[in-house]
């Protein structure tokens, strides 16, 4: 009844052990059951690991993870068993691991070491407290123990010291992401990683635990989540003093103060003297969490190469911050389970050269509904963006934070060009589905992508630190190269993907504020305002700096069916269309004029077009 729905091999083992010990022990009625003829359901005739991995052959493979099968489990260990085995191998007998829970299929340490060296990584990764109790070394799973809080009613009142002192750490002082590396039996025991991170990150600090342990993917995911959760809870710490006679309070106990701060606190350190000075940290047992979404695509022969099917986006992006232009050809990769991915390129189909290593999965997904063109230059509340994320979370941000670069997304448009936009509000309306409001559209000069629109199913990528430059050289801009994604520590590979990047960041932006008026002579005076890709937001100068070594524009006058009637190049942001040329081009003075204006560049000759129809 109280199951969280999570896989627990150790619970299955404890259930079987309890039955075996009962019927083989003295408490069972004589003659009821023959202990030498116990049989356990179920050992499946289908070979492991083909079953349960080959779900294209056996459709019930997904039931194995939380089912009763012994295949793939009977020879595995538990966390308590492995800790006890290490201690026994080193000559320890006075210990108690009965309060340790959790699954640990296998654990390997190649070098000789002390019991402490072997056990400490497990204690840290799985949050197990070790303490001495009357000569007995006791181990307890911190987040699994349902410990009643010991009420502390009387504190030592020392001179010039408060009765108790509570400290609350700032978000920036604590990790925002936890990563646990392990060996995944579903990937032919290749190294994999599980991670958990906060949506709103005030710091880039990382907790990383490298375990030479074999774990189920869901066990590693739960451990990473618990690590990060424990760090966040531990921001609250408490100090107080007890009388020397209060020897009943020991490290690992949970206490609460009658006349102190609310909450439960785990005693982490005791200093004995004229008083027992206690250091404790906030504590909350884990509820077990919800069953994690597991790796998709476990079909075929169950080999690791079949399980490495990453989503790879190679993006040619505009300059949306102050980085060098070549750095905006960027890569984003998502794979589950995640493994460090290297991106390599080659002009042919061999001799690939490593370019960039991605050590964290990108937050990416797809549009759940089409995104129509919108307004620019202000927050758009007329439509919302609905995104289905494959990984990660999104969070709301303040207006000033969004204006300074927070919550940037890249959305692929119909033509394949990426629109850069930001959002103010994020709400998870279903599992993995997010409703984003307060959109700031067509950032970094991506009006062309916005006007094209994005269909349902279009790719969406959060532009955070997980999206990294591909490392293109300046002479590689615009060249079509073959790219592959390789999982670190294995031969698994995806690709090749053909990609040409580096040009969008060098493309002159479309001019804005197009204007036209008739002079006294009847000529059409057309003017506009230049835009820049770099340092164009500064309000200190009279004009923004030039992105190109020259200032030159191409102006096109359009006729019916957008046919170019006249094209000129000018060196200033204005052009006079003489009335005589207008009559020559059209046969008479026009009541409306359609024009297209582009800034010319050095690397990319023709910039993005700005079009307007002037009523004369």
Secondary structure, DSSP 8 states (H G I E B T S, - for coil): ----S---HHHHHHHHHHHHHHHHSSSS-TTTS-GGG---S---SS-TTHHHH-TTT-GGGGGGGGS---TTTTT--BHHHHHHHHHHHTT--SEEEEE---B--EE---S---HHHHHHHHHHHHTEEEEEETTEEEEEETTT-----EEE------TTS-SEEEEE--GGGS-SEEEEEEEEGGGTTEEEEEEEE-SS-S---EEEEEEEEEE-HHHHHHHHHHHHHHHHHTTEEEEEEE-TT-TT--TT-EEEETTS-SS-EEEEEEE-SSSEEEEEEE-------------S---TT--HHHH---EEEEEE----SSS-GGGGEEEEEE-SSB--EEEEEESSSS--EEEEEE-S---EEEESS-B----SSS-B-SS-EEEEESS-------HHHHHTT-SEEEEE-TTS-EEEEEEEEEEEEETTEEEEEEEEEEETT-HHHHHH-B-TT-EEEE-STTSEE----GGGTT--EEEEEEETTS--EEEEEEE--SSGGGS----EEEEEEE-TTS-EEEEEE---SSS-S-SSSSS---SSSS--EEEEEE-GGG-EEEEEEESSSEEEE-HHHHHHHHSS--SEEEEEEEEB-SSSSB---EEEEEE-
